């Protein structure tokens, strides 16, 4: 969270992880040769280029789930409160920790 304080962009690497998963699924082999990888990347580039053109024409919409929208709103509110000196840095850190993923260990 600390590295996204001045940014409203994605808070995680989920988009990259999703792309990697799609790449692995489209190749379908653990050790493809270089030509298979190149062909797969070319196909992906065509798909991405089409999405970019649709986005430029406002014909592509990305859906966010309600939970993520609520998190974004609450985090933005906490940042505003901190910037207005309404809450302390410690209060901000305590509140923002509610939005950090918790990893459980066995």
Buried (B, 14 or more C-beta within 10 A) or exposed (E): EEEEEEEEEEBEEEEEEEEEEEEEEEBEEEEBEEEBEEEBEEEBEEEEEEEEEEEEEEEEEEEEEEEEEEBBEBBEEBBEBBEEEEBEEEEBBEBBEEBEEEEEEE
